[in-house]
Amino acid sequence: MAVDDDTDDEEGARDDIEGLLNDAFEDVSHDEGVTVGQNEEAKKFYNLIDGCLHGWSNASFTSLLELLKEAMPDINIPSSFHKTKAMIRDLGLDYKKIDACPNDCLIDNSENQPDKKGRPIPAKTLRNFPIIPRLQRLFMCSKTAASLRWHDEERIKDGTLKHPADGLAWNNLDEMDEEFAKESRNIRLGLSSDGFNPFCSMNISWSTWPVMLMVYNLPLWTCMKPKYCMLSLLISGPQSPGKYIDVYLQPLIEDLKLLWEKGVETYDASKNETFQMQAALLWTINDFPAYSMLFGWSTKGKLACPCCNKNTSSLQLKHSRKIVYMDHRVFLPMDHPWRTNTRSFNGKQELRPPPPVIEGPEIFEMLQNAENVFGKKQSTSNSFPWNWKKRSIFFELPYWHKNPLRHNLDVMHIEKNILDSVFRTLLDIPGKTKDHLNARYDLKDLDIWKNLQPKEVNNGKKTKLVKA
């Protein structure tokens, strides 16, 4: 399978940018007797727009635009920073500010908000980057539009898992709706979200949560590149939205429902035709805390495991004061030798079968009549069964409960956490190692691994316990 090199990829991206500008401003340019992109000076202007990424002030950017407009009067250059922003908006790359309640209970998504003059400053603002015009723009460039059919026309279908199109979730969606599957240009999306502190500072009371979308129709060497990852929402505030993130996901979910149920009319530049584009969300990818926020299952306490759910096997350690989940041998084949190995584990044989997996339709039925109550100042009483804390807003998507793989844990966090724990324990780093005296006390209470249990040592003054 041939993989494009970086040079070809950059040239294709440049062509796409020029195509977008020509498509968006062709009428305006012809009216003024100028064709956007007709010479090398115009290409310099395309790169000029990136100047805002380097810390320029609005005034200095406007001054530079005025200078360039005087130097190159034949080029359709905006005369100010604000007009440049209007150009970006006309390209479908703008965002909408939506006022939000500081208690995370609702957002004001009405389009008829009064003028900002005289209005109080909102305590919290959601920035919504509508995905429909951005998905439509992908088909405005012939090269990108052709790449969106790669999964159907060029992918090697040998039964090997190389691309999301080879997976169970993709095939399950095709079987669920044959009409959706017939149109190879229909979009399959993945969603990811995580919080970070802006300005590389961890000591400020502020949290920012971007919600990103990935387009999986593209080739495997392209679909995860930054330029094809779309920012759909930006949630900012003094604290993480927590389980109330569903309040802020409403605009995105409404777009996804429209894209699934009706679709939107879209022009395909590669085939020079119009079609009804639909889209579906395959899954989310997050770390464990964000997984809990989006899934609705509390990942803390005795029932923290979302796979084992109410059958989670947990134990509260007396000295380490942590809840641990140790009975993982139940997931091994029944004839696996480790099931009868008592010395290396908890001193007992493990003959239980794995806990039953709770499927999407069962979750949907269980939580169908449960009422979500959002808002930090609302009642905190939990009327949900087991360890549920809400009914996820993703269940509003008609197909979501039928997805076999709805939420994923990202590999990076899992690998990093395990590697950190192993190395810090092997190097016996003070304050970081998992092998501390309280852990040895817990081994003694559990009566396992006697060779690691603490020993009594008399230093001449008093007897104390130390690690063996």
C-alpha positions as CSV (number, residue, x, y, z in Angstrom):
1,M,0.0,0.0,0.0
2,A,1.5,3.3,-1.1
3,V,1.8,6.1,1.4
4,D,2.1,9.7,0.3
5,D,5.2,11.5,1.4
6,D,5.0,14.8,3.4
7,T,5.9,16.9,0.3
8,D,2.9,15.7,-1.7
9,D,0.7,16.0,1.3
10,E,1.7,19.7,1.9
11,E,1.2,20.5,-1.7
12,G,-2.3,19.0,-1.7
13,A,-3.2,20.9,1.4
14,R,-2.0,24.2,-0.2
15,D,-4.2,23.4,-3.3
16,D,-7.1,22.7,-1.0
17,I,-6.7,26.1,0.8
18,E,-6.6,27.9,-2.6
19,G,-9.7,26.0,-3.7
20,L,-11.6,27.0,-0.6
21,L,-10.7,30.7,-1.1
22,N,-11.7,30.7,-4.7
23,D,-15.0,28.9,-4.0
24,A,-15.8,31.3,-1.2
25,F,-14.9,34.6,-2.8
26,E,-15.2,34.0,-6.5
27,D,-18.2,36.2,-7.0
28,V,-16.7,39.1,-5.0
29,S,-13.4,38.9,-6.8
30,H,-15.0,38.9,-10.2
31,D,-17.1,41.9,-9.3
32,E,-13.9,43.8,-8.5
33,G,-12.1,42.5,-11.6
34,V,-9.7,40.3,-9.6
35,T,-9.5,36.5,-9.4
36,V,-8.3,35.3,-6.0
37,G,-5.1,33.3,-6.3
38,Q,-4.3,34.4,-9.9
39,N,-0.6,35.2,-9.1
40,E,2.2,34.6,-6.6
41,E,1.3,37.7,-4.5
42,A,-2.1,36.2,-3.7
43,K,-0.4,33.0,-2.4
44,K,1.7,35.1,-0.1
45,F,-1.5,36.6,1.3
46,Y,-2.9,33.1,2.1
47,N,0.1,32.5,4.3
48,L,-0.3,36.0,5.8
49,I,-3.5,34.9,7.5
50,D,-1.4,32.6,9.7
51,G,0.2,35.7,11.3
52,C,-2.4,35.7,14.0
53,L,-0.8,32.5,15.3
54,H,2.4,34.3,16.2
55,G,1.1,36.7,18.9
56,W,0.5,39.8,16.7
57,S,-1.9,42.3,18.1
58,N,-5.0,43.2,16.1
59,A,-3.7,46.7,15.4
60,S,-0.4,45.5,14.1
61,F,-2.1,43.0,11.9
62,T,-4.3,45.6,10.4
63,S,-1.3,47.9,9.8
64,L,0.4,45.1,7.9
65,L,-2.7,44.5,5.8
66,E,-3.0,48.2,4.9
67,L,0.7,48.2,3.8
68,L,0.3,45.1,1.6
69,K,-2.9,46.6,0.1
70,E,-1.0,49.6,-0.9
71,A,1.9,47.6,-2.3
72,M,-0.3,45.1,-4.2
73,P,-3.5,47.0,-5.2
74,D,-4.5,44.3,-7.7
75,I,-5.0,41.7,-5.0
76,N,-8.3,41.4,-3.1
77,I,-6.7,41.9,0.4
78,P,-9.0,42.7,3.4
79,S,-8.2,46.1,4.8
80,S,-8.4,45.2,8.5
81,F,-8.2,42.4,11.0
82,H,-11.9,42.3,11.4
83,K,-12.6,42.0,7.7
84,T,-10.1,39.1,7.7
85,K,-12.1,37.4,10.4
86,A,-15.2,38.0,8.3
87,M,-13.4,36.1,5.5
88,I,-12.8,33.2,7.8
89,R,-16.4,33.3,8.8
90,D,-17.5,33.1,5.2
91,L,-15.4,30.0,4.8
92,G,-17.5,28.3,7.4
93,L,-14.7,28.3,10.0
94,D,-16.3,30.7,12.5
95,Y,-17.7,29.8,15.9
96,K,-20.8,30.9,17.9
97,K,-20.7,32.1,21.4
98,I,-23.4,30.6,23.6
99,D,-24.0,32.0,27.1
100,A,-24.0,29.3,29.8
101,C,-25.2,29.2,33.4
102,P,-22.2,29.3,35.9
103,N,-23.9,26.4,37.7
104,D,-23.8,24.2,34.6
105,C,-27.5,23.7,34.4
106,L,-28.4,25.2,31.0
107,I,-27.2,27.1,28.0
108,D,-28.9,29.9,26.1
109,N,-28.8,28.5,22.6
110,S,-31.4,30.9,21.1
111,E,-30.4,32.7,18.0
112,N,-32.3,35.9,19.0
113,Q,-30.1,37.0,21.8
114,P,-30.3,40.7,22.4
115,D,-27.5,43.0,21.4
116,K,-24.4,43.0,23.6
117,K,-24.7,46.7,24.4
118,G,-26.0,47.1,27.9
119,R,-26.0,43.4,28.5
120,P,-24.2,42.0,31.6
121,I,-21.1,40.0,30.8
122,P,-22.0,36.2,30.9
123,A,-20.2,34.3,33.7
124,K,-19.6,31.4,31.4
125,T,-19.4,31.0,27.6
126,L,-19.5,28.0,25.3
127,R,-17.8,28.3,22.0
128,N,-19.6,26.2,19.4
129,F,-17.8,25.4,16.0
130,P,-20.7,24.0,13.9
131,I,-19.6,20.8,12.2
132,I,-22.0,20.7,9.3
133,P,-20.5,23.5,7.2
134,R,-17.0,22.1,8.0
135,L,-17.9,18.6,6.8
136,Q,-19.5,20.1,3.7
137,R,-16.3,22.0,3.0
138,L,-14.3,18.8,2.9
139,F,-16.2,17.9,-0.3
140,M,-15.5,21.3,-1.9
141,C,-11.9,20.3,-2.7
142,S,-11.7,17.5,-5.2
143,K,-8.6,15.8,-3.7
144,T,-10.1,15.7,-0.2
145,A,-13.5,14.6,-1.5
146,A,-11.9,11.6,-3.4
147,S,-10.0,10.7,-0.2
148,L,-13.2,10.5,1.7
149,R,-14.1,7.4,-0.4
150,W,-10.8,5.7,0.2
151,H,-12.2,3.3,2.8
152,D,-14.6,1.9,0.2
153,E,-12.7,2.1,-3.1
154,E,-9.0,1.7,-2.3
155,R,-8.8,0.0,1.1
156,I,-7.3,-3.5,1.0
157,K,-10.1,-5.7,2.4
158,D,-8.1,-8.8,3.6
159,G,-9.8,-9.2,7.0
160,T,-6.9,-7.6,8.9
161,L,-7.7,-4.8,11.3
162,K,-5.8,-1.8,9.9
163,H,-8.5,0.9,9.8
164,P,-11.7,1.6,11.7
165,A,-13.6,0.4,8.5
166,D,-12.2,-3.1,9.3
167,G,-13.7,-3.0,12.8
168,L,-16.9,-4.4,14.3
169,A,-18.4,-1.0,15.1
170,W,-18.2,0.2,11.5
171,N,-19.7,-3.0,10.1
172,N,-22.4,-3.0,12.7
173,L,-23.4,0.5,11.6
174,D,-23.6,-0.7,8.0
175,E,-25.8,-3.6,9.0
176,M,-28.0,-1.3,11.1
177,D,-28.8,1.0,8.2
178,E,-28.2,-0.3,4.7
179,E,-29.1,2.9,3.0
180,F,-26.5,4.7,5.1
181,A,-23.9,2.1,4.1
182,K,-24.7,2.3,0.4
183,E,-23.3,5.9,0.2
184,S,-19.6,5.6,0.8
185,R,-19.3,9.4,1.2
186,N,-21.4,9.3,4.5
187,I,-19.1,10.4,7.3
188,R,-18.0,8.2,10.3
189,L,-16.7,10.2,13.2
190,G,-14.9,9.7,16.4
191,L,-15.0,12.1,19.4
192,S,-12.4,12.9,22.0
193,S,-12.3,15.3,24.9
194,D,-10.0,16.1,27.8
195,G,-9.3,19.0,30.0
196,F,-6.1,21.1,30.3
197,N,-4.9,24.3,32.0
198,P,-4.3,27.1,29.6
199,F,-1.0,28.9,29.3
200,C,1.0,25.8,30.5
201,S,0.3,26.7,34.1
202,M,-1.0,24.3,36.7
203,N,-1.5,26.8,39.5
204,I,-4.4,28.8,38.1
205,S,-8.0,28.2,38.8
206,W,-9.2,27.6,35.2
207,S,-10.0,24.6,33.1
208,T,-10.5,24.3,29.3
209,W,-12.2,21.3,27.7
210,P,-12.0,21.1,23.9
211,V,-14.2,18.5,22.1
212,M,-12.5,17.2,19.0
213,L,-13.9,15.1,16.1
214,M,-12.0,12.8,13.8
215,V,-13.1,11.9,10.3
216,Y,-12.5,8.2,9.8
217,N,-13.4,8.0,6.1
218,L,-9.9,9.3,5.2
219,P,-6.9,7.0,4.6
220,L,-5.3,5.6,7.7
221,W,-2.2,7.8,7.2
222,T,-4.4,10.9,7.1
223,C,-7.4,10.6,9.3
224,M,-5.6,11.3,12.6
225,K,-3.5,14.2,11.3
226,P,-4.1,17.5,13.1
227,K,-5.4,19.4,10.0
228,Y,-8.3,16.8,9.7
229,C,-9.2,16.8,13.5
230,M,-12.0,19.3,14.0
231,L,-12.6,21.4,17.1
232,S,-16.4,21.3,17.6
233,L,-16.8,22.7,21.1
234,L,-14.6,24.7,23.6
235,I,-15.8,24.5,27.2
236,S,-14.0,26.9,29.5
237,G,-14.6,27.8,33.1
238,P,-13.1,27.8,36.6
239,Q,-13.7,24.1,37.0
240,S,-14.2,21.0,35.0
241,P,-17.8,20.6,33.8
242,G,-17.8,17.1,35.3
243,K,-21.0,15.1,34.7
244,Y,-22.7,18.3,33.5
245,I,-20.7,18.2,30.3
246,D,-24.0,17.0,28.6
247,V,-25.3,20.5,29.0
248,Y,-22.6,21.8,26.7
249,L,-22.8,18.9,24.3
250,Q,-26.3,19.8,23.2
251,P,-25.4,21.8,20.1
252,L,-23.2,19.0,18.8
253,I,-25.7,16.3,19.5
254,E,-28.4,18.3,17.6
255,D,-26.1,18.5,14.6
256,L,-25.3,14.8,14.8
257,K,-29.1,13.9,15.0
258,L,-29.8,16.0,11.9
259,L,-26.9,14.4,10.1
260,W,-28.2,10.9,10.8
261,E,-31.9,11.4,10.4
262,K,-32.1,13.7,7.3
263,G,-28.6,14.6,6.2
264,V,-27.6,17.8,4.4
265,E,-27.3,18.6,0.8
266,T,-23.6,18.7,-0.1
267,Y,-21.7,19.4,-3.3
268,D,-19.0,16.8,-4.2
269,A,-16.2,18.5,-6.3
270,S,-14.6,15.3,-7.2
271,K,-17.7,14.0,-8.9
272,N,-19.2,17.3,-9.8
273,E,-22.6,16.4,-8.3
274,T,-24.7,17.0,-5.2
275,F,-25.7,14.3,-2.7
276,Q,-27.4,14.1,0.7
277,M,-24.5,13.7,3.2
278,Q,-25.2,11.9,6.4
279,A,-22.9,11.3,9.4
280,A,-22.7,9.0,12.4
281,L,-20.6,9.0,15.6
282,L,-18.9,5.6,16.1
283,W,-17.3,6.1,19.6
284,T,-15.5,8.4,22.0
285,I,-11.8,8.1,23.1
286,N,-10.9,9.5,26.5
287,D,-8.9,8.9,29.7
288,F,-10.7,7.2,32.6
289,P,-12.1,10.4,34.3
290,A,-13.4,11.8,31.0
291,Y,-14.8,8.4,30.2
292,S,-16.9,8.6,33.4
293,M,-18.1,12.1,32.4
294,L,-19.3,11.0,29.0
295,F,-20.5,7.5,29.8
296,G,-22.4,8.4,33.0
297,W,-20.9,5.6,35.1
298,S,-19.0,6.7,38.2
299,T,-15.5,5.4,38.1
300,K,-14.9,5.8,41.8
301,G,-15.8,3.6,44.7
302,K,-16.6,0.0,45.1
303,L,-18.3,-0.4,41.7
304,A,-15.8,1.6,39.6
305,C,-15.3,-0.9,36.8
306,P,-17.7,-0.1,34.0
307,C,-17.2,-3.6,32.5
308,C,-17.9,-5.5,35.6
309,N,-20.6,-3.0,36.7
310,K,-22.6,-4.2,39.7
311,N,-20.4,-7.4,39.8
312,T,-17.2,-5.4,40.4
313,S,-14.9,-7.2,42.9
314,S,-13.3,-4.6,45.1
315,L,-11.5,-4.4,48.5
316,Q,-10.8,-1.5,50.8
317,L,-7.3,-1.7,52.1
318,K,-7.0,-0.8,55.8
319,H,-3.6,0.8,55.9
320,S,-3.1,2.2,52.3
321,R,-6.7,3.5,52.5
322,K,-7.3,2.7,48.9
323,I,-9.9,0.6,47.1
324,V,-8.2,-2.1,44.9
325,Y,-9.6,-4.5,42.3
326,M,-7.6,-7.7,42.3
327,D,-9.8,-10.5,41.0
328,H,-8.8,-10.2,37.3
329,R,-8.3,-13.9,36.8
330,V,-12.0,-14.3,36.2
331,F,-11.4,-13.0,32.7
332,L,-8.9,-15.8,31.9
333,P,-10.0,-19.0,30.0
334,M,-11.5,-21.5,32.5
335,D,-8.5,-24.0,31.8
336,H,-5.8,-21.3,32.3
337,P,-3.1,-22.5,34.8
338,W,-3.1,-19.2,36.6
339,R,-6.6,-19.9,37.9
340,T,-5.3,-22.6,40.2
341,N,-2.1,-20.7,41.1
342,T,-2.7,-19.7,44.7
343,R,0.9,-18.7,45.6
344,S,1.3,-15.9,43.1
345,F,-2.0,-14.2,43.7
346,N,-4.4,-14.0,46.7
347,G,-3.9,-17.4,48.1
348,K,-7.1,-18.8,46.6
349,Q,-8.1,-20.6,43.4
350,E,-10.3,-18.6,41.0
351,L,-13.1,-20.8,39.5
352,R,-15.7,-18.1,38.8
353,P,-16.7,-17.3,35.2
354,P,-16.3,-13.7,34.0
355,P,-19.1,-11.3,34.9
356,P,-21.7,-10.8,32.2
357,V,-21.2,-7.7,29.9
358,I,-23.9,-5.2,30.1
359,E,-25.0,-4.3,26.5
360,G,-26.1,-1.0,25.1
361,P,-29.8,-1.9,24.7
362,E,-29.9,-3.0,28.3
363,I,-28.3,0.2,29.5
364,F,-30.7,2.2,27.4
365,E,-33.8,0.4,28.8
366,M,-32.5,0.7,32.4
367,L,-32.0,4.5,32.1
368,Q,-34.8,5.3,29.8
369,N,-37.1,6.7,32.5
370,A,-34.4,8.2,34.7
371,E,-34.5,12.0,34.9
372,N,-31.2,13.9,34.6
373,V,-31.0,16.9,36.9
374,F,-28.1,19.2,36.0
375,G,-26.7,22.1,38.0
376,K,-24.2,22.3,40.8
377,K,-26.8,23.8,43.1
378,Q,-29.5,21.2,42.4
379,S,-30.2,18.2,44.6
380,T,-27.4,15.8,44.7
381,S,-29.5,12.7,45.5
382,N,-28.9,9.9,43.1
383,S,-32.0,8.1,41.8
384,F,-30.1,6.1,39.2
385,P,-29.5,2.4,39.7
386,W,-26.2,0.8,40.6
387,N,-23.3,3.2,40.1
388,W,-24.9,5.4,37.4
389,K,-24.9,9.1,37.9
390,K,-26.7,10.2,34.8
391,R,-28.2,9.1,31.4
392,S,-25.6,10.1,28.8
393,I,-26.8,12.6,26.2
394,F,-25.3,10.3,23.5
395,F,-28.3,8.0,24.0
396,E,-30.3,10.7,22.2
397,L,-28.6,9.6,19.0
398,P,-31.0,6.9,17.6
399,Y,-28.2,4.4,16.9
400,W,-26.0,5.0,19.9
401,H,-27.4,2.2,22.1
402,K,-26.9,-0.3,19.3
403,N,-23.2,0.5,18.9
404,P,-21.1,-2.4,20.2
405,L,-18.2,-0.1,21.1
406,R,-19.4,3.2,22.5
407,H,-16.5,4.4,24.6
408,N,-12.7,3.7,24.5
409,L,-9.8,4.4,26.8
410,D,-6.8,6.0,25.1
411,V,-3.6,3.9,25.2
412,M,-1.4,6.9,26.1
413,H,-2.7,7.3,29.6
414,I,-2.8,3.6,30.3
415,E,0.7,3.0,29.2
416,K,2.1,6.1,31.0
417,N,0.4,5.3,34.3
418,I,1.5,1.7,34.3
419,L,5.1,2.6,33.2
420,D,5.3,5.3,35.9
421,S,4.2,3.0,38.6
422,V,6.5,0.1,37.6
423,F,9.6,2.3,37.3
424,R,9.0,4.3,40.4
425,T,8.6,1.1,42.4
426,L,11.7,-0.6,40.9
427,L,13.8,2.5,41.6
428,D,12.2,2.9,45.0
429,I,11.5,6.6,44.6
430,P,10.4,8.1,47.9
431,G,6.8,9.2,47.8
432,K,6.3,7.7,44.4
433,T,6.9,4.0,44.9
434,K,3.9,1.6,45.4
435,D,6.1,-0.5,47.7
436,H,5.7,1.3,51.0
437,L,5.3,0.2,54.6
438,N,1.5,0.6,54.6
439,A,1.4,-1.7,51.5
440,R,3.4,-4.3,53.5
441,Y,0.9,-4.0,56.4
442,D,-1.9,-4.7,54.0
443,L,-0.1,-7.9,52.8
444,K,0.0,-9.0,56.4
445,D,-3.7,-8.3,57.0
446,L,-4.5,-10.3,53.8
447,D,-2.2,-13.1,54.9
448,I,-0.5,-13.3,51.5
449,W,3.1,-13.0,50.2
450,K,4.6,-13.7,53.6
451,N,8.1,-13.1,52.4
452,L,7.1,-9.5,51.7
453,Q,5.3,-8.8,55.0
454,P,7.0,-6.4,57.4
455,K,9.5,-7.7,60.0
456,E,10.0,-6.7,63.6
457,V,13.4,-5.0,64.2
458,N,14.9,-4.1,67.6
459,N,17.1,-1.1,67.3
460,G,18.0,-1.0,71.0
461,K,15.3,1.4,72.0
462,K,12.0,-0.1,70.8
463,T,10.7,-2.7,68.4
464,K,9.3,-1.5,65.0
465,L,8.1,-3.0,61.8
466,V,10.1,-2.4,58.6
467,K,10.0,-3.7,55.1
468,A,11.5,-7.1,54.7
